[in-house]
Amino acid sequence: MSKNGYSKIYWLLLVIVFVACKPKNNKLSVVSNDLETILTLDTLRVGTIQNAVSYFYYRDEPMGFDYELAQNLASTLKVNLKVIRAQNEQELIDLLENKRIDIAAYNFNQTKELKKKFQFVVPLEDAFPVLVQKLNIKTITNNIDLKDKTITIEKHSVFEQQLHRLNDATGNTFNIELANDSLTQEDLIEKVASGKLAYTIAYSKIAKLYKIYYSTLDIRLQLGNLQRNGWLISKQAVHLVQAVETWNDTPETEILKANLSYKYLRNSLYFNQKKFKIPKGSISPYDHWFKKYAKEINWDWQLVAAIAFHESRFDSSQRSWAGAAGLMQLMPRTATNLGLNRSNILIPEKNIEAGVQYIKSLNLIFARIENKQERIKFILASYNSGPAHILDAQALAKKHGKNPSIWFGHVEEFLLKESEPIYYNDPVVKYGRFRGKETAAYVEKIMATAEKYKRK
């Protein structure tokens, strides 16, 4: 941050501390208590909702647009960040009203009702609501075609009022269905993609992201105008509002927001594949290193090579949208713990060696699984998602009478169920909701590729 940006924030913090030390009969001592308490307790409590944009875990590392932005704010204030996860927008608002959190860091639309109660801060990219539907010959292309159709939305969603206004304008021609309390916007979009629901609604920037995951979605029909949105803070927390607005107005924060927007809203999750020459009779240019380091874990070297292929397509310079790097696509924190740094993380041998060391650590986590071939499946799944959600799936499998040491038909079954509220809200689940389809497919793909390599 620039010196000017820092000085403004430090000046404001000094004022807050000074005011907080005033006698109790000073009215300002009450409104300044929010920020003063944050500084005294050394903790900024931020509430958000877990989804593919705001906050999620990728290989056991917290990520997300709102998470990283809040992390930067906490760092600027020189306090720790505590994230409190809400199930939906209404729960997040309740947390803020009941002073369980200091900031609701989520993409809230600026409605009249919310503006009466809260201060909007950290303006985010404007967006407009769109209809989310399947792309086919019956795709709706204008509002008139909505007649007699049913649009399903979250309960307590800002979209409910918007749809009622649209319905009034078009003569009450379509039906509005409120989903079960436990269903999120992400759940509804997935149900549309799978054909279980006909229509839902989402903001354009969110819909575009899911279009990457589900290419059969159509998100072209705009159902409203561009709308402003941002985070929420209690209007009584005057000095916290001032501190956040000062931080938000710095050039450094604007650059960070632009970078995070690209990272989470625009950058495809799929890697650009680069072509390179593979020696005749070889699987990759790095076979000798796969053979060398696979011996350390007593694995077939083709299995390690299969991991590298599906992680990076054997592109040693690859960096993913999430920060994973190199042939084995090691996450930054994992790479650091394994002794890698920016100067050597892309060196093929170093990356493969570190990847194998990571596999060693995963082997220890699942050491109780006696059958080596079964244990390998758990390690592969953990390599893709991190071990946390796999441990949750084991706990669910055990609770429901399945074998927590067998993958197919047992633990895999409950990994796939971790995206369902009845399962991810179970007390045995420690790490929350998880979309397990990619990880389940990953295990199968790695094993199939390894077998193919063995036949070469």
Secondary structure, DSSP 8 states (H G I E B T S, - for coil): --HHHHHHHHHHHHHHHHHHTS-TTSTHHHHTHHHHHHHHHTEEEEEEE-BTTTBEEETTEEE-HHHHHHHHHHHHHT-EEEEEEESSHHHHHHHHHTTS-SEEEEEEE--HHHHHHEEEES----B-EEEEEE-STT---SGGGGTT-EEEE-TT-HHHHHHHHHHHHHTS-SEEEE--TT--HHHHHHHHHTTS-S-EEEEHHHHHHHHHH-TTEE---B-S--B-EEEEEETT-HHHHHHHHHHHTSHHHHHHHHHHHIIIIIS-SS---------TT-SSTTHHHHHHHHGGGT--HHHHHHHHHHHHTT-TT-B-TTS-BTTTTB-HHHHHHTT--TTTTT-HHHHHHHHHHHHHHHHHHTTT---HHHHHHHHHHHHHH-HHHHHHHHHHHHHTT--TT-IIIIIHHHHHHTTSHHHHTSTT--S-----HHHHHHHHHHHHHHHHHHT-
